[in-house]
């Protein structure tokens, strides 16, 4: 009797659950813009994967609550679709790009008890090399409508360029920052002004520039439409920036990898000996600068007006640490031959250094020879002596010296979003 009663209760419970699923699952009413393309992604701190990837998916109604499963020789289990502000029907996933797996993906979408299937286009005939990344990306003009410019390297001619803005204050369910703006441009276009209403004056953003080769070399429509279904391969670069306040020179903006201590990485082509370039990272209590492999040494540095406008510069000369006090807007020249790395400290925490209210610290650099700048600029944000922060390779001896002189700063924590 007891077992029978228990069986009746279990059956009733299952019926209730089934009724619940039927009532609350949303029928999948539309699958459009089926896509499958090679997506070569650069270093980023917006929460998406990086490397040489294969992205595929579709626009699905409804995307919210729907999962996507994919099969092509291997089976990729179900993951949730994550709609975007700029595309509420977006549903996609990635796997490492594999030249031996360039056919179509068989997709299954499921929302509650409702399922739908579809097949993507293939990548047959795709070129073997990836699309290159844009270089020398700059931000100019003040306020919340900056102009962004970039250079397409080599002989590659994109069919389209897509510009997107990630807002680091908005985090989606998968941990990725949300995309709040997207615009498709003609392939030959190399600059774009962000329209009003997109950026906040104190916001932290990542500019996403995509160089796109489309299927059959289709260009965006006059209205800027280019669905993902049209993409064959693209590069996907990310450049951190914050709106500049007041008159500022055009500044190169960096990429940045995940992690609070990740350095800012620059890709600046065509530097000329003695000619000043300006770079624009986030503000912290100090910075560590280093050239990249094969880059010419730094010849001089010019720092902006921040706080009391007095900074401490540290570098090595003949293996010995040198400390030099410098003032804002005054060009400081390193000894003959230049240096490959230096530190700047002395930025007051009272100088608008709230990590949630990013401002600009536009630094002017010159170099001892022509070439390129692929170096790094690492923010100092820890509440420890400078010597306890990881040093550039040529500055390993500086930490102890500076710590002994009492260069200590308050801890600043920054939300990675």
Secondary structure, DSSP 4 states (H G I P E B T S, - for coil): -HHHHHHHHHHHHHHHHHHHHHHHPPP--EEEEEEEEEEEE---SSS---EEEEEEEEEEES-TT-EEEEESSSEEEEEE----SS-TTEEEEEEE--TT--S--EEEEEETTEEEEEEPPP-TT--SSPPPPPEEEEEESSTTS-EEEEE--TT---SEEEEEEEEEEEE-TTSPEEEEEEEEEETT--EEEPPTTS--TT--EEEEEEEEEEGGGPPPPTT----GGGEEEEEEEEEEE----SS---EEE-EE-SSTTPPEE--EEEE-TT--EEEEE---SEEEEEPPTTPPPEEEEE----TTSEEEEEEEETTEEEEEEEETT--EEPSTT-BSEEEEE---TTTT--TTS---EEEEEEESSSEEE--EEEEE--SSBGGGSPPPGGGTTHHHHHHHTT-B---------
